[in-house]
Amino acid sequence: MIRPLLSTDAYRGWIYAFLGAAMSLPPLLLALVAAPPKWPAELRFVGFVVALCAMLVAMGSPRAARRGSVRLADRILGADLPAPPGTPTSPWADRLRTSVYLVAHMAIGSAVIAVTCLLAFMAVVFVSVWLSGGGPVASFGLTVRVEQGWRGLWTLAACAGCLALAGYVTVGGAAALRLLASALLGHRAAERLAAVEQRMNQLAQRNRLAQELHDSIGHTLTASTIQAAVAGELMDRDPEAARRAMNSIEETSRAAMDDLDHVLGVLREGHAPTTPQRTLADLGPLMERVRQTGAGLHVETAGDLAHVPATVSREAYRIIQEGLTNALRHSNMTGISLHITARHDVLEVELINPVDTTTHSRPGREPGHGLTGIAERVRLLRGEVSAGPTDDPGGTHWRLAARIPLRSAP
């Protein structure tokens, strides 16, 4: 019998019911003011009902009303409701559902508060009369006589029963409000679909950011490793060249840290990045960093790269960056050639580098992730990509070729 009194759900449910009862006072008072006493009884009743309904609908109309109701139900009742979608405007169906729930919250909350307060008062009265020497107790037309002494000990059981019943009423009211909250404040079918689409977009954005971080940090680590090796070899013979290599490591590392801070900040805040992303217009610094590793890089461009759509330009930059990273890791860093051709309907990227078959790949990541990322980028842009060794008269070369349509770019 006393279990409801020992449960935190009962106390939290009572607090939630009290909030509903308190929320009912302003519209009731305003509705009474809207129906002045000088009106006839029938007109006063109609005016009171119309004013009360209008105020209840107005209370449920703002977007904040639904958000606030969901937060209260989740935190106090433990309803586990999803947050309302962040649409600029809410359909009237959702606003009316919120108003109906507010009416239920006020009505059930007021009933729970009234019943529990009455039961608590009765429990106190029974025990007080018994401790005072007994006497009659009258309530709702019934009169009960409390005897003094041991004959009135039953009042203790009556007190416990009233308190337990108050706990049961509170738990029952909270359960009813929890069910109504799920039905009236939960997502409709269209909202559930929109929530799923939003979640898919968030996951796609996070995957994209992970790919961006993979390309940027991977390129920086590979270039820095090679530059550090070059600086170590030139430290005694050419200190000035070694110093330039160390300065290049500092610059590329700082750029990588900026990328890392940006991506981690976006992941923590959970929204799309707003800072500009690198495009084909930023190839100059990338080529310079590659040449500072001692690599022999030849670049040819054809067409107007400035007219390449922004989406294709960003992805093409990352494709070239990853391709150059692989070239630095797997070649002897001589004879690397990059060809970029922008036509009116297609962008072609070709990267060729000799394969050093006498040495292992340079320190870095495990092979395979970079080419997978390149293939995913090109596939999302509805393009074609090929990568593999080619046997030329000058030896074995690795060729990476991507063909990306411009008109069908998203």
C-alpha positions in Angstrom: 0.0 0.0 0.0 2.9 2.4 0.7 4.8 1.6 -2.5 3.3 4.5 -4.4 4.5 6.9 -1.7 8.1 5.6 -2.0 8.2 5.9 -5.8 9.8 9.0 -7.3 7.4 8.8 -10.2 4.5 9.6 -7.8 6.2 12.8 -6.6 7.2 13.8 -10.1 3.7 13.0 -11.4 2.2 15.2 -8.7 4.5 18.1 -9.6 3.5 17.7 -13.3 -0.2 17.6 -12.3 0.4 20.8 -10.1 1.8 22.6 -13.1 -1.2 21.6 -15.2 -3.6 22.9 -12.5 -1.6 26.1 -12.2 -1.7 26.5 -15.9 -5.5 26.3 -15.9 -5.9 29.4 -13.7 -5.1 32.2 -16.3 -7.5 31.0 -19.0 -10.3 30.4 -16.5 -9.9 33.9 -15.0 -9.7 35.6 -18.4 -12.8 33.6 -19.5 -14.7 34.8 -16.4 -13.7 38.4 -17.2 -14.9 37.9 -20.8 -18.4 37.0 -19.5 -19.4 39.8 -17.1 -22.1 39.2 -14.5 -24.5 41.7 -16.0 -25.1 39.4 -19.0 -27.9 36.9 -18.9 -27.0 33.5 -17.6 -27.3 31.8 -21.0 -25.2 34.4 -22.7 -22.6 34.4 -19.9 -22.3 30.6 -20.3 -21.8 30.8 -24.0 -19.4 33.7 -23.7 -17.4 31.8 -21.0 -17.1 28.7 -23.2 -16.2 30.6 -26.4 -13.6 32.7 -24.6 -12.1 29.7 -22.8 -11.9 27.7 -26.1 -10.3 30.7 -27.9 -7.7 31.1 -25.1 -6.9 27.4 -25.0 -6.4 27.3 -28.8 -4.2 30.4 -28.6 -2.1 28.8 -25.8 -1.4 25.8 -28.1 -0.7 27.7 -31.3 2.9 28.9 -30.7 5.7 26.5 -31.6 7.2 27.1 -28.2 4.0 25.6 -26.6 4.6 22.2 -28.2 8.4 22.3 -27.5 7.8 23.3 -23.9 5.2 20.6 -23.4 7.5 17.9 -24.9 10.4 19.0 -22.6 8.2 19.0 -19.5 6.8 15.6 -20.4 10.2 14.1 -21.1 12.0 15.6 -18.0 9.2 15.1 -15.4 7.1 12.2 -16.7 9.8 10.4 -18.5 7.7 10.2 -21.7 10.7 10.0 -24.0 9.1 12.1 -26.8 11.1 13.2 -29.8 11.8 16.9 -30.2 9.4 18.7 -32.6 10.8 19.2 -36.0 12.4 22.6 -36.5 10.0 23.8 -39.3 9.4 27.6 -39.6 5.6 27.1 -39.3 3.6 24.3 -37.7 0.4 22.9 -39.4 -2.8 23.8 -37.7 -3.4 20.1 -37.0 -0.3 20.1 -34.7 -1.4 23.3 -33.0 -4.8 21.8 -32.3 -3.2 18.6 -31.0 -1.1 20.7 -28.7 -4.2 22.6 -27.5 -6.0 19.4 -26.8 -3.1 18.1 -24.8 -3.0 21.3 -22.8 -6.7 20.9 -22.0 -6.0 17.3 -20.9 -3.0 18.4 -18.8 -5.1 21.1 -17.1 -8.1 18.9 -16.5 -6.3 15.8 -15.2 -3.8 17.9 -13.3 -6.6 19.8 -11.5 -8.4 16.6 -10.7 -5.3 14.9 -9.4 -4.4 17.9 -7.2 -8.0 18.2 -5.9 -8.3 14.5 -5.0 -4.8 14.2 -3.5 -5.2 17.3 -1.4 -8.6 16.1 -0.1 -7.2 12.7 0.8 -4.2 14.2 2.5 -6.6 16.5 4.5 -8.8 13.6 5.5 -5.7 11.6 6.7 -4.7 14.6 8.8 -8.2 15.1 10.2 -8.6 11.5 11.3 -5.4 11.3 13.2 -5.9 14.8 14.7 -9.3 14.0 16.0 -8.1 10.7 17.5 -5.1 12.4 19.2 -7.5 15.1 20.5 -9.6 12.6 22.4 -12.0 11.5 19.7 -15.2 12.9 18.2 -17.3 13.0 15.1 -15.9 13.5 11.7 -18.4 14.7 9.0 -17.6 14.8 5.3 -19.8 14.8 2.2 -23.0 14.1 4.3 -21.4 11.2 6.2 -20.5 11.3 9.8 -17.9 9.0 11.3 -17.2 8.9 15.1 -13.6 8.5 16.2 -13.3 6.8 19.6 -10.5 7.7 21.9 -7.8 5.4 23.1 -7.0 2.0 21.5 -10.5 1.9 19.9 -9.5 4.8 17.6 -6.3 3.1 16.3 -8.1 2.4 13.1 -7.6 6.0 12.2 -3.9 5.2 11.6 -4.9 2.6 9.1 -7.3 5.1 7.5 -4.6 7.7 7.4 -2.2 5.3 5.6 -5.0 4.2 3.2 -5.8 7.8 2.3 -2.1 8.6 1.6 -1.7 5.4 -0.4 -4.8 6.2 -2.4 -3.4 9.7 -3.1 -0.3 8.0 -4.4 -2.3 5.7 -6.6 -4.3 8.6 -8.0 -1.1 10.5 -8.7 0.5 7.6 -10.5 -2.7 6.9 -12.5 -3.0 10.5 -13.6 0.7 10.6 -14.6 0.2 7.4 -16.6 -2.8 8.8 -18.4 -0.9 12.0 -19.2 2.0 10.0 -20.5 -0.2 8.1 -22.9 -1.9 11.3 -24.1 1.5 13.0 -24.5 2.6 10.1 -26.8 -0.6 10.4 -28.8 -0.9 14.2 -29.0 2.7 15.5 -28.8 4.5 12.6 -30.6 5.4 12.8 -34.3 2.9 12.2 -37.0 3.8 9.9 -39.9 5.0 12.9 -42.0 7.1 14.2 -39.1 8.7 10.7 -38.5 9.6 10.6 -42.2 11.1 14.1 -42.0 13.0 13.1 -38.8 14.5 10.0 -40.6 15.5 12.1 -43.6 17.1 14.7 -41.3 19.0 12.0 -39.5 20.2 10.5 -42.8 21.4 14.0 -43.9 23.3 14.4 -40.6 24.9 11.0 -41.1 25.8 11.8 -44.7 27.3 15.2 -43.6 29.4 13.5 -40.9 30.6 10.9 -43.3 31.6 13.7 -45.7 33.4 15.5 -42.9 35.2 12.3 -42.0 36.3 11.9 -45.6 37.4 15.6 -45.7 39.5 15.0 -42.6 40.9 11.7 -44.0 42.1 13.5 -47.1 43.5 16.6 -45.5 45.3 15.0 -42.5 46.5 12.1 -44.7 48.1 14.4 -47.2 49.7 16.6 -44.5 51.2 13.6 -42.7 52.6 12.1 -45.8 54.1 15.4 -47.0 55.5 16.2 -43.6 57.1 12.8 -43.3 58.8 13.2 -46.6 59.9 16.7 -45.9 61.3 15.7 -42.5 63.3 12.9 -44.2 64.6 15.4 -46.8 65.5 17.9 -44.0 67.4 15.3 -42.2 69.5 14.4 -45.3 70.2 18.1 -46.1 70.9 19.2 -42.5 74.7 19.0 -43.0 75.1 19.6 -46.7 72.5 22.4 -47.2 71.3 23.9 -44.0 69.3 26.5 -45.9 67.3 23.9 -47.8 66.7 21.9 -44.6 65.4 25.1 -43.0 63.0 25.6 -45.9 61.8 22.0 -45.5 61.2 22.5 -41.8 59.3 25.8 -42.5 57.1 23.9 -45.0 56.4 21.3 -42.4 55.3 24.0 -40.0 53.0 25.6 -42.6 51.3 22.4 -43.7 50.9 21.2 -40.1 49.2 24.5 -39.2 46.9 24.2 -42.1 46.0 20.6 -41.1 45.3 21.8 -37.5 42.9 24.4 -38.9 41.1 21.7 -40.9 41.0 19.5 -37.8 39.6 22.2 -35.5 37.0 23.2 -38.1 35.8 19.6 -38.6 35.7 18.8 -34.9 33.9 22.0 -34.2 31.2 21.1 -36.8 30.8 17.6 -35.4 30.4 19.0 -31.9 27.9 21.7 -32.9 26.0 19.4 -35.2 25.4 21.8 -38.1 26.8 22.2 -41.6 30.1 24.0 -42.1 29.9 27.7 -43.0 33.6 28.4 -43.7 34.7 28.2 -47.4 36.0 24.9 -48.5 39.0 24.5 -50.8 38.3 24.3 -54.6 40.4 24.1 -57.8 41.2 27.7 -57.3 43.4 26.6 -54.3 45.5 24.2 -56.2 48.5 26.6 -56.2 49.4 26.2 -52.5 48.8 22.4 -52.7 51.2 22.1 -55.7 53.8 24.2 -53.8 53.6 22.0 -50.8 54.1 18.9 -52.9 57.1 20.4 -54.7 58.6 21.4 -51.3 58.9 17.6 -50.5 61.4 17.4 -53.4 58.9 15.8 -55.8 59.1 16.6 -59.5 55.6 17.7 -60.3 54.4 18.8 -63.8 50.9 20.4 -64.0 48.9 21.2 -67.1 45.5 22.8 -67.1 43.1 23.4 -70.0 39.8 25.3 -70.0 38.4 27.7 -67.5 38.5 26.1 -64.1 36.6 29.1 -62.6 33.4 28.0 -64.4 33.4 24.5 -62.8 30.4 24.2 -60.5 31.3 24.6 -56.8 30.4 21.1 -55.8 32.5 19.5 -58.5 35.4 22.0 -57.8 35.5 21.0 -54.1 35.4 17.3 -54.8 38.0 17.6 -57.6 40.3 19.3 -55.2 40.0 16.5 -52.7 40.5 13.9 -55.5 43.7 15.6 -56.7 44.9 16.0 -53.1 44.4 12.3 -52.3 45.9 11.2 -55.7 49.1 13.3 -55.0 49.3 11.8 -51.5 49.3 8.3 -52.9 51.9 9.4 -55.5 54.2 10.7 -52.8 53.8 7.5 -50.8 54.3 5.0 -53.6 56.6 6.6 -56.1 60.2 7.9 -56.2 58.8 11.4 -56.5 60.1 12.0 -60.0 58.0 12.4 -63.1 54.6 13.1 -61.5 52.3 14.7 -64.0 48.8 16.2 -63.4 46.5 17.1 -66.2 43.2 18.9 -65.6 40.8 19.7 -68.5 37.6 21.6 -68.0 35.2 21.3 -71.0 31.7 22.7 -71.3 30.1 19.5 -70.0 32.8 17.5 -68.3 35.9 17.8 -66.0 38.8 15.4 -66.6 41.5 14.8 -64.1 44.5 12.6 -64.9 47.4 11.9 -62.5 50.3 9.8 -63.6 53.3 8.9 -61.5 56.1 6.3 -61.8 55.8 3.3 -59.5 58.9 2.6 -57.4 58.9 -1.2 -57.4 62.3 -1.4 -55.5 61.1 0.1 -52.3 58.1 -0.3 -49.9 55.5 2.4 -49.6 56.3 5.4 -47.5 55.1 5.6 -44.0 51.5 6.5 -43.7 48.1 4.8 -43.7 47.2 1.4 -44.8 46.7 1.2 -48.5 43.2 1.2 -50.0 41.3 3.9 -48.1 42.3 6.8 -50.4 41.2 5.1 -53.6 37.9 4.1 -51.9 37.3 7.7 -50.9 38.1 8.9 -54.5 35.7 6.3 -56.0 32.9 7.4 -53.6 33.3 11.1 -54.4 33.3 10.4 -58.2 30.3 8.1 -57.9 28.3 10.6 -56.0 29.0 13.1 -58.8 27.8 10.5 -61.4 31.2 10.3 -62.9 33.7 7.6 -63.8 37.0 6.8 -62.3 39.8 4.3 -63.1 43.0 3.6 -61.3 45.7 1.1 -61.9 49.2 0.4 -63.2 50.2 0.9 -66.8 53.2 -0.5 -68.6 54.9 2.2 -70.6 58.2 2.2 -72.5 59.7 4.3 -69.6 58.7 1.7 -67.0 55.7 1.0 -64.8 53.4 3.9 -64.0 50.3 4.4 -61.9 47.4 6.2 -63.6 44.5 7.8 -61.9 41.8 9.2 -64.2 38.5 10.7 -63.2 35.8 12.0 -65.5 33.1 14.1 -63.8 30.1 15.5 -65.7 29.4 19.2 -65.0 25.8 19.6 -66.1 24.5 16.8 -63.8 26.4 17.9 -60.8 24.1 18.2 -57.7 
